[in-house]
Amino acid sequence: MPSKKRKNKTKLVSSPVVKLHDDGDASSVASSSSSVSTNVSDATCVDTCQNLNVIQKLDLMRNDFATKIDGVLNAIQDVKKDVREFSGRLDLAEERISSMEDVVNTEKSKLEEATKRITFLSRKLDDLENRSRRSNLRVVNLPEKVENPDAVAFLEKWLCETLGRSIFPTPPIIERAHRLPGRQNTNRPRVMIMKFLNFQDVVRVMLAARQKGQVTYGDQEIKFFPDLSAEVLRQRRRFDDIKQRLRSLNLRYGIVYPAKLRVTVNGQTREFEDPLDAEKFLQGIQNTGEL
């Protein structure tokens, strides 16, 4: 019996639901549901199309990125290859530079040693040349052709007559004499060089000429100079300007072998190997008023 009551209750509950829906209401519900389903399907199609477009664009972007990334990767590989090649070449260049530096350092030390050796030999050769010229004297301003036909006999006689026989214990012996090559069509006579047998005769002639002050032949003033090498003469010419200033100031000076300037001021003697040092010294005594 309880089961039948439950069935009746079920029927009573379900029957009003059927009665509530008439035909008009059912058609409206059906139409509304169909419109809703149509709208839903349209929206779904739009979303699907949009999704497809997005997917297509993403695929295009992915393909584009992939292509570009492949190009970048290839470029990176090429750069890596070039870097490896350059690294190898750089290592090789460093090795060569290092070996060349070692060679250069070795050759540099050899060059410095050779330069010192050449300088030493040049000075030694110049010294030997000047020693071989010690017995020579240069005669300046002696008129042309006065020594003809025998220059040696003329000079031996002329020196004794001009400087005085008393300065020579024995008559001077001149081994040979000649004039330096040069043009004869000038107003200035060529320099004559005479070589004495004894070096002491050279010293006597220089001292006698200095003591006499002025040696002449006719109306020409004759001067005697030692016969020196071209290098020593070049070094002595560096003092020409300062010697001219010393002469204008009436200061006593002289040249010491090989090429030193000796200056005497107020009884004090100074020697200079560099013209700049002599210039500074002269400028200093002029500023202090010691002259």
PEVENBEL-V578819 format. One record per residue. N is the residue number from 1. RES is the residue in one small letter. SS is DSSP state (hx for helix, st for strand, lp for the rest). PHI is phi in degrees with one decimal (* if undefined). Layout:
BEGIN
n | res | ss | phi
N | RES | SS | PHI
N | RES | SS | PHI
END
This chain:
BEGIN
n | res | ss | phi
1 | m | lp | *
2 | p | hx | -57.9
3 | s | hx | -66.9
4 | k | hx | -63.6
5 | k | hx | -61.6
6 | r | hx | -66.1
7 | k | hx | -68.1
8 | n | hx | -64.3
9 | k | hx | -63.0
10 | t | hx | -69.5
11 | k | hx | -64.7
12 | l | hx | -63.9
13 | v | hx | -78.0
14 | s | hx | -77.9
15 | s | hx | -64.3
16 | p | hx | -61.0
17 | v | hx | -65.1
18 | v | hx | -68.5
19 | k | hx | -71.3
20 | l | hx | -67.3
21 | h | lp | -100.7
22 | d | lp | -97.4
23 | d | hx | -69.7
24 | g | hx | -64.4
25 | d | hx | -65.9
26 | a | hx | -69.2
27 | s | hx | -67.8
28 | s | hx | -65.5
29 | v | hx | -66.6
30 | a | hx | -65.2
31 | s | hx | -66.0
32 | s | hx | -65.2
33 | s | hx | -68.9
34 | s | hx | -68.2
35 | s | hx | -65.3
36 | v | hx | -64.2
37 | s | hx | -66.3
38 | t | hx | -65.5
39 | n | hx | -60.9
40 | v | hx | -64.6
41 | s | hx | -67.0
42 | d | hx | -62.3
43 | a | hx | -62.0
44 | t | hx | -64.8
45 | c | hx | -64.0
46 | v | hx | -62.0
47 | d | hx | -62.8
48 | t | hx | -64.6
49 | c | hx | -62.4
50 | q | hx | -62.5
51 | n | hx | -63.6
52 | l | hx | -64.1
53 | n | hx | -62.6
54 | v | hx | -61.6
55 | i | hx | -64.1
56 | q | hx | -62.6
57 | k | hx | -62.6
58 | l | hx | -63.1
59 | d | hx | -64.1
60 | l | hx | -62.8
61 | m | hx | -63.2
62 | r | hx | -64.2
63 | n | hx | -63.8
64 | d | hx | -62.9
65 | f | hx | -61.8
66 | a | hx | -62.8
67 | t | hx | -63.3
68 | k | hx | -64.5
69 | i | hx | -64.0
70 | d | hx | -60.9
71 | g | hx | -62.6
72 | v | hx | -63.4
73 | l | hx | -63.3
74 | n | hx | -63.3
75 | a | hx | -62.7
76 | i | hx | -62.4
77 | q | hx | -61.7
78 | d | hx | -63.7
79 | v | hx | -63.1
80 | k | hx | -60.7
81 | k | hx | -63.0
82 | d | hx | -63.3
83 | v | hx | -62.6
84 | r | hx | -62.4
85 | e | hx | -64.3
86 | f | hx | -63.8
87 | s | hx | -62.0
88 | g | hx | -64.3
89 | r | hx | -65.8
90 | l | hx | -65.7
91 | d | hx | -61.4
92 | l | hx | -64.1
93 | a | hx | -64.9
94 | e | hx | -61.8
95 | e | hx | -64.3
96 | r | hx | -66.5
97 | i | hx | -62.9
98 | s | hx | -62.5
99 | s | hx | -65.0
100 | m | hx | -67.7
101 | e | hx | -61.8
102 | d | hx | -62.8
103 | v | hx | -64.6
104 | v | hx | -63.1
105 | n | hx | -61.5
106 | t | hx | -64.4
107 | e | hx | -67.6
108 | k | hx | -64.3
109 | s | hx | -63.3
110 | k | hx | -64.7
111 | l | hx | -64.6
112 | e | hx | -62.0
113 | e | hx | -64.2
114 | a | hx | -65.4
115 | t | hx | -63.2
116 | k | hx | -62.2
117 | r | hx | -64.7
118 | i | hx | -64.7
119 | t | hx | -61.1
120 | f | hx | -62.6
121 | l | hx | -67.1
122 | s | hx | -64.1
123 | r | hx | -65.9
124 | k | hx | -66.2
125 | l | hx | -63.4
126 | d | hx | -63.7
127 | d | hx | -65.2
128 | l | hx | -64.1
129 | e | hx | -63.8
130 | n | hx | -69.6
131 | r | hx | -65.5
132 | s | hx | -69.1
133 | r | lp | -97.4
134 | r | lp | -61.0
135 | s | lp | -88.1
136 | n | st | -99.6
137 | l | st | -134.1
138 | r | st | -98.4
139 | v | st | -108.3
140 | v | st | -109.5
141 | n | lp | 78.7
142 | l | lp | -72.1
143 | p | lp | -55.9
144 | e | lp | -66.4
145 | k | lp | 68.3
146 | v | lp | -72.2
147 | e | lp | -88.3
148 | n | lp | -66.7
149 | p | lp | -90.2
150 | d | lp | -122.0
151 | a | hx | -68.4
152 | v | hx | -66.2
153 | a | hx | -62.5
154 | f | hx | -61.0
155 | l | hx | -68.3
156 | e | hx | -60.3
157 | k | hx | -70.3
158 | w | hx | -66.8
159 | l | hx | -63.9
160 | c | hx | -64.6
161 | e | hx | -71.0
162 | t | hx | -82.5
163 | l | hx | -90.4
164 | g | lp | 103.4
165 | r | hx | -69.2
166 | s | hx | -68.3
167 | i | hx | -80.0
168 | f | lp | -108.4
169 | p | lp | -58.3
170 | t | lp | -130.5
171 | p | lp | -56.4
172 | p | lp | -64.7
173 | i | lp | -111.4
174 | i | st | -104.2
175 | e | st | -71.6
176 | r | st | -157.4
177 | a | st | -150.9
178 | h | st | -159.1
179 | r | st | -94.2
180 | l | lp | -70.8
181 | p | lp | -61.2
182 | g | lp | 171.5
183 | r | lp | -78.1
184 | q | lp | -93.1
185 | n | lp | -89.5
186 | t | lp | -119.1
187 | n | lp | -73.1
188 | r | lp | -99.5
189 | p | lp | -69.3
190 | r | lp | -71.6
191 | v | lp | -71.9
192 | m | st | -108.3
193 | i | st | -114.5
194 | m | st | -123.8
195 | k | st | -110.6
196 | f | st | -87.0
197 | l | lp | -73.1
198 | n | lp | -113.1
199 | f | hx | -64.4
200 | q | hx | -63.7
201 | d | hx | -67.1
202 | v | hx | -62.2
203 | v | hx | -63.8
204 | r | hx | -63.1
205 | v | hx | -63.2
206 | m | hx | -64.2
207 | l | hx | -67.1
208 | a | hx | -64.8
209 | a | hx | -65.7
210 | r | hx | -68.5
211 | q | hx | -66.8
212 | k | hx | -71.6
213 | g | lp | 89.3
214 | q | lp | -144.0
215 | v | st | -111.1
216 | t | st | -128.1
217 | y | st | -133.9
218 | g | lp | 67.9
219 | d | lp | -105.8
220 | q | st | -99.7
221 | e | st | -82.2
222 | i | st | -102.0
223 | k | st | -126.4
224 | f | st | -115.0
225 | f | st | -136.9
226 | p | st | -67.2
227 | d | lp | -89.0
228 | l | lp | -116.7
229 | s | lp | -72.6
230 | a | hx | -64.1
231 | e | hx | -67.4
232 | v | hx | -65.5
233 | l | hx | -62.7
234 | r | hx | -64.1
235 | q | hx | -65.8
236 | r | hx | -72.4
237 | r | hx | -66.6
238 | r | lp | -63.1
239 | f | lp | -94.7
240 | d | hx | -60.8
241 | d | hx | -65.5
242 | i | hx | -69.3
243 | k | hx | -66.1
244 | q | hx | -63.4
245 | r | hx | -67.2
246 | l | hx | -64.2
247 | r | hx | -64.8
248 | s | hx | -67.3
249 | l | lp | -94.4
250 | n | lp | 58.0
251 | l | lp | -99.6
252 | r | st | -82.1
253 | y | st | -149.2
254 | g | st | -164.4
255 | i | st | -109.4
256 | v | st | -100.3
257 | y | lp | -61.7
258 | p | lp | -85.2
259 | a | lp | -154.1
260 | k | st | -122.0
261 | l | st | -95.3
262 | r | st | -108.4
263 | v | st | -122.4
264 | t | st | -116.0
265 | v | st | -131.6
266 | n | lp | 54.2
267 | g | lp | 81.4
268 | q | st | -105.6
269 | t | st | -110.5
270 | r | st | -126.7
271 | e | st | -119.6
272 | f | st | -132.6
273 | e | lp | -96.5
274 | d | lp | -115.4
275 | p | hx | -59.7
276 | l | hx | -65.5
277 | d | hx | -64.9
278 | a | hx | -64.9
279 | e | hx | -64.5
280 | k | hx | -63.3
281 | f | hx | -63.3
282 | l | hx | -65.3
283 | q | hx | -64.9
284 | g | hx | -65.8
285 | i | hx | -72.0
286 | q | hx | -70.3
287 | n | hx | -69.4
288 | t | hx | -82.3
289 | g | lp | 74.3
290 | e | lp | -79.9
291 | l | lp | -79.3
END
